[in-house]
Amino acid sequence: MSKRCPCGHVLNLTLRTVIHARKASIANVPVYTCAVCGRNEVFPGVRAELGRLVGELGSDPPLQTIAFEERHEWAKVLVDLRIRKQPMQAGAVARQTEERMNELLDLLLIASKIGDEAWKAELNGRLSQLSAQYIC
């Protein structure tokens, strides 16, 4: 997945580590990166969640590494692609996203059957993170 960089070259989607306040490392953040000019842009669909996480960490966080894929489902999809050595191209991303949505829908069915409202709310939030990617 890519888009045009203001320098005229291509921004490619990658997973990067974002450092906050020189102490907190946030691993596997989807970022568009230009190999020519070095420009980096956080993927719009995860920007709000990354902002919330940085806000939670505050201005003086403890030394730590946070796996962003544990906070955002779309980052998890991209990490799963990387683990499977699949390219981050639109078709592969769409297939992996569909697979993850099906897993979450199966879990939602189980949560509904056992009447676990908190789990259902969590799963609905995770599903909305995935569906929002197609809007951005």
CYANA upper distance limits for C-alpha pairs under 8 A (distance plus 0.5 A):
  1 MET  CA     12 ASN  CA      6.65
  1 MET  CA     13 LEU  CA      6.08
  1 MET  CA     88 MET  CA      6.41
  1 MET  CA     89 GLN  CA      5.31
  1 MET  CA     90 ALA  CA      6.04
  2 SER  CA     10 VAL  CA      7.05
  2 SER  CA     11 LEU  CA      5.88
  2 SER  CA     12 ASN  CA      4.93
  2 SER  CA     13 LEU  CA      6.25
  2 SER  CA     32 TYR  CA      7.74
  3 LYS  CA     10 VAL  CA      6.35
  3 LYS  CA     11 LEU  CA      5.76
  3 LYS  CA     12 ASN  CA      7.29
  3 LYS  CA     32 TYR  CA      8.49
  4 ARG  CA      8 GLY  CA      6.85
  4 ARG  CA      9 HIS  CA      6.57
  4 ARG  CA     10 VAL  CA      5.30
  4 ARG  CA     11 LEU  CA      6.27
  5 CYS  CA      9 HIS  CA      5.81
  5 CYS  CA     10 VAL  CA      5.79
  5 CYS  CA     11 LEU  CA      5.87
  5 CYS  CA     34 CYS  CA      7.27
  5 CYS  CA     39 ARG  CA      8.31
  7 CYS  CA     37 CYS  CA      7.50
  9 HIS  CA     34 CYS  CA      7.58
  9 HIS  CA     36 VAL  CA      7.52
 10 VAL  CA     34 CYS  CA      6.47
 10 VAL  CA     35 ALA  CA      8.38
 11 LEU  CA     32 TYR  CA      5.75
 11 LEU  CA     33 THR  CA      5.34
 11 LEU  CA     34 CYS  CA      4.95
 11 LEU  CA     35 ALA  CA      8.01
 11 LEU  CA     39 ARG  CA      8.43
 12 ASN  CA     32 TYR  CA      5.65
 12 ASN  CA     33 THR  CA      5.80
 12 ASN  CA     34 CYS  CA      6.94
 13 LEU  CA     30 PRO  CA      7.11
 13 LEU  CA     31 VAL  CA      6.14
 13 LEU  CA     32 TYR  CA      4.91
 13 LEU  CA     33 THR  CA      6.89
 13 LEU  CA     43 PHE  CA      8.42
 13 LEU  CA     88 MET  CA      7.60
 14 THR  CA     30 PRO  CA      6.24
 14 THR  CA     31 VAL  CA      5.93
 14 THR  CA     32 TYR  CA      6.64
 14 THR  CA     33 THR  CA      7.36
 14 THR  CA     88 MET  CA      8.28
 15 LEU  CA     27 ALA  CA      8.28
 15 LEU  CA     28 ASN  CA      5.22
 15 LEU  CA     29 VAL  CA      5.71
 15 LEU  CA     30 PRO  CA      5.17
 15 LEU  CA     31 VAL  CA      6.47
 15 LEU  CA     78 LEU  CA      8.22
 15 LEU  CA     79 VAL  CA      8.30
 16 ARG  CA     27 ALA  CA      6.82
 16 ARG  CA     28 ASN  CA      5.71
 16 ARG  CA     29 VAL  CA      5.73
 16 ARG  CA     30 PRO  CA      6.95
 16 ARG  CA     31 VAL  CA      6.84
 17 THR  CA     25 SER  CA      6.81
 17 THR  CA     26 ILE  CA      5.88
 17 THR  CA     27 ALA  CA      4.76
 17 THR  CA     28 ASN  CA      6.23
 17 THR  CA     29 VAL  CA      6.65
 18 VAL  CA     25 SER  CA      6.29
 18 VAL  CA     26 ILE  CA      5.53
 18 VAL  CA     27 ALA  CA      6.97
 18 VAL  CA     29 VAL  CA      7.43
 19 ILE  CA     23 LYS  CA      7.38
 19 ILE  CA     24 ALA  CA      6.18
 19 ILE  CA     25 SER  CA      5.10
 19 ILE  CA     26 ILE  CA      6.69
 20 HIS  CA     24 ALA  CA      5.58
 20 HIS  CA     25 SER  CA      6.88
 20 HIS  CA     26 ILE  CA      8.10
 20 HIS  CA     54 VAL  CA      7.62
 21 ALA  CA     59 SER  CA      6.90
 21 ALA  CA     60 ASP  CA      7.08
 21 ALA  CA     61 PRO  CA      7.69
 23 LYS  CA     60 ASP  CA      8.38
 23 LYS  CA     61 PRO  CA      6.96
 23 LYS  CA     62 PRO  CA      6.89
 23 LYS  CA     63 LEU  CA      5.19
 23 LYS  CA     64 GLN  CA      7.13
 24 ALA  CA     61 PRO  CA      6.90
 24 ALA  CA     62 PRO  CA      7.27
 24 ALA  CA     63 LEU  CA      5.96
 24 ALA  CA     64 GLN  CA      5.47
 24 ALA  CA     65 THR  CA      6.30
 24 ALA  CA     66 ILE  CA      7.92
 25 SER  CA     64 GLN  CA      6.72
 25 SER  CA     65 THR  CA      5.06
 25 SER  CA     66 ILE  CA      6.64
 26 ILE  CA     65 THR  CA      6.29
 26 ILE  CA     66 ILE  CA      5.26
 26 ILE  CA     67 ALA  CA      6.53
 26 ILE  CA     68 PHE  CA      6.54
 27 ALA  CA     65 THR  CA      7.41
 27 ALA  CA     66 ILE  CA      6.51
 27 ALA  CA     67 ALA  CA      5.52
 27 ALA  CA     68 PHE  CA      6.19
 28 ASN  CA     67 ALA  CA      6.98
 28 ASN  CA     68 PHE  CA      6.16
 28 ASN  CA     69 GLU  CA      7.02
 28 ASN  CA     75 ALA  CA      7.20
 28 ASN  CA     79 VAL  CA      7.62
 29 VAL  CA     42 VAL  CA      7.95
 29 VAL  CA     46 VAL  CA      8.50
 29 VAL  CA     68 PHE  CA      6.51
 29 VAL  CA     69 GLU  CA      8.18
 29 VAL  CA     75 ALA  CA      7.01
 30 PRO  CA     42 VAL  CA      6.72
 30 PRO  CA     43 PHE  CA      6.08
 30 PRO  CA     46 VAL  CA      7.90
 30 PRO  CA     75 ALA  CA      6.77
 30 PRO  CA     78 LEU  CA      8.35
 31 VAL  CA     40 ASN  CA      6.91
 31 VAL  CA     41 GLU  CA      5.94
 31 VAL  CA     42 VAL  CA      4.79
 31 VAL  CA     43 PHE  CA      5.61
 32 TYR  CA     39 ARG  CA      8.49
 32 TYR  CA     40 ASN  CA      6.05
 32 TYR  CA     41 GLU  CA      5.51
 32 TYR  CA     42 VAL  CA      6.70
 32 TYR  CA     43 PHE  CA      6.78
 33 THR  CA     38 GLY  CA      7.11
 33 THR  CA     39 ARG  CA      6.22
 33 THR  CA     40 ASN  CA      5.08
 33 THR  CA     41 GLU  CA      7.12
 34 CYS  CA     38 GLY  CA      5.59
 34 CYS  CA     39 ARG  CA      5.72
 34 CYS  CA     40 ASN  CA      7.13
 35 ALA  CA     39 ARG  CA      8.30
 42 VAL  CA     46 VAL  CA      7.78
 42 VAL  CA     47 ARG  CA      6.60
 43 PHE  CA     47 ARG  CA      6.79
 44 PRO  CA     48 ALA  CA      8.36
 44 PRO  CA    136 CYS  CA      6.85
 45 GLY  CA    129 GLN  CA      8.45
 45 GLY  CA    132 ALA  CA      7.22
 45 GLY  CA    133 GLN  CA      6.02
 45 GLY  CA    136 CYS  CA      6.28
 46 VAL  CA     50 LEU  CA      6.68
 46 VAL  CA     72 HIS  CA      7.80
 46 VAL  CA     74 TRP  CA      8.38
 47 ARG  CA     51 GLY  CA      6.63
 48 ALA  CA     52 ARG  CA      6.75
 49 GLU  CA     53 LEU  CA      6.68
 49 GLU  CA     71 ARG  CA      8.30
 49 GLU  CA     72 HIS  CA      7.86
 50 LEU  CA     54 VAL  CA      6.70
 51 GLY  CA     55 GLY  CA      6.62
 52 ARG  CA     56 GLU  CA      6.69
 53 LEU  CA     57 LEU  CA      6.75
 54 VAL  CA     58 GLY  CA      6.88
 57 LEU  CA     61 PRO  CA      5.81
 67 ALA  CA     71 ARG  CA      8.03
 68 PHE  CA     72 HIS  CA      6.80
 68 PHE  CA     75 ALA  CA      7.20
 68 PHE  CA     76 LYS  CA      8.41
 69 GLU  CA     73 GLU  CA      6.73
 69 GLU  CA     74 TRP  CA      7.87
 69 GLU  CA     75 ALA  CA      5.20
 69 GLU  CA     76 LYS  CA      4.83
 69 GLU  CA     79 VAL  CA      7.70
 70 GLU  CA     76 LYS  CA      7.47
 72 HIS  CA     76 LYS  CA      7.06
 72 HIS  CA    126 ARG  CA      7.75
 72 HIS  CA    129 GLN  CA      7.31
 73 GLU  CA     77 VAL  CA      6.82
 73 GLU  CA    126 ARG  CA      6.42
 73 GLU  CA    127 LEU  CA      8.24
 73 GLU  CA    129 GLN  CA      6.61
 73 GLU  CA    130 LEU  CA      6.67
 74 TRP  CA     78 LEU  CA      6.93
 74 TRP  CA     97 THR  CA      7.98
 74 TRP  CA    129 GLN  CA      7.17
 74 TRP  CA    130 LEU  CA      6.12
 74 TRP  CA    133 GLN  CA      7.95
 75 ALA  CA     79 VAL  CA      6.68
 76 LYS  CA     80 ASP  CA      6.56
 77 VAL  CA     81 LEU  CA      6.83
 77 VAL  CA     93 VAL  CA      7.87
 77 VAL  CA     96 GLN  CA      6.67
 77 VAL  CA     97 THR  CA      6.55
 77 VAL  CA    100 ARG  CA      7.60
 78 LEU  CA     82 ARG  CA      6.81
 78 LEU  CA     88 MET  CA      7.66
 78 LEU  CA     93 VAL  CA      7.63
 79 VAL  CA     83 ILE  CA      6.68
 80 ASP  CA     84 ARG  CA      6.70
 80 ASP  CA     96 GLN  CA      8.39
 81 LEU  CA     85 LYS  CA      6.58
 81 LEU  CA     86 GLN  CA      5.53
 81 LEU  CA     87 PRO  CA      7.45
 81 LEU  CA     88 MET  CA      7.56
 81 LEU  CA     92 ALA  CA      8.24
 81 LEU  CA     93 VAL  CA      7.96
 81 LEU  CA     96 GLN  CA      7.62
 82 ARG  CA     86 GLN  CA      6.33
 82 ARG  CA     87 PRO  CA      7.79
 82 ARG  CA     88 MET  CA      8.36
 86 GLN  CA     92 ALA  CA      7.47
 87 PRO  CA     92 ALA  CA      7.17
 88 MET  CA     92 ALA  CA      6.97
 88 MET  CA     93 VAL  CA      6.58
 89 GLN  CA     93 VAL  CA      6.53
 90 ALA  CA     94 ALA  CA      6.50
 91 GLY  CA     95 ARG  CA      6.75
 92 ALA  CA     96 GLN  CA      6.66
 93 VAL  CA     97 THR  CA      6.44
 94 ALA  CA     98 GLU  CA      6.61
 95 ARG  CA     99 GLU  CA      6.72
 96 GLN  CA    100 ARG  CA      6.72
 97 THR  CA    101 MET  CA      6.59
 97 THR  CA    130 LEU  CA      7.52
 98 GLU  CA    102 ASN  CA      6.68
 99 GLU  CA    103 GLU  CA      6.89
100 ARG  CA    104 LEU  CA      6.73
101 MET  CA    105 LEU  CA      6.54
101 MET  CA    127 LEU  CA      6.95
101 MET  CA    130 LEU  CA      7.83
102 ASN  CA    106 ASP  CA      6.66
103 GLU  CA    107 LEU  CA      6.85
104 LEU  CA    108 LEU  CA      6.56
104 LEU  CA    123 LEU  CA      6.97
104 LEU  CA    126 ARG  CA      8.29
104 LEU  CA    127 LEU  CA      7.38
105 LEU  CA    109 LEU  CA      6.73
105 LEU  CA    123 LEU  CA      8.49
106 ASP  CA    110 ILE  CA      7.02
107 LEU  CA    111 ALA  CA      6.63
107 LEU  CA    123 LEU  CA      8.08
108 LEU  CA    112 SER  CA      6.56
108 LEU  CA    119 TRP  CA      8.35
108 LEU  CA    120 LYS  CA      6.33
108 LEU  CA    123 LEU  CA      6.72
108 LEU  CA    124 ASN  CA      8.20
109 LEU  CA    113 LYS  CA      6.69
110 ILE  CA    114 ILE  CA      6.83
111 ALA  CA    115 GLY  CA      6.43
111 ALA  CA    116 ASP  CA      5.73
111 ALA  CA    117 GLU  CA      7.84
111 ALA  CA    119 TRP  CA      6.73
111 ALA  CA    120 LYS  CA      6.20
112 SER  CA    116 ASP  CA      6.88
112 SER  CA    117 GLU  CA      8.00
112 SER  CA    120 LYS  CA      7.24
116 ASP  CA    120 LYS  CA      6.75
117 GLU  CA    121 ALA  CA      6.66
118 ALA  CA    122 GLU  CA      6.79
119 TRP  CA    123 LEU  CA      6.63
120 LYS  CA    124 ASN  CA      6.57
121 ALA  CA    125 GLY  CA      6.72
122 GLU  CA    126 ARG  CA      6.83
123 LEU  CA    127 LEU  CA      6.63
124 ASN  CA    128 SER  CA      6.64
125 GLY  CA    129 GLN  CA      6.89
126 ARG  CA    130 LEU  CA      7.21
127 LEU  CA    131 SER  CA      6.81
128 SER  CA    132 ALA  CA      6.40
129 GLN  CA    133 GLN  CA      7.36
130 LEU  CA    134 TYR  CA      8.31
131 SER  CA    135 ILE  CA      7.97
132 ALA  CA    136 CYS  CA      7.16
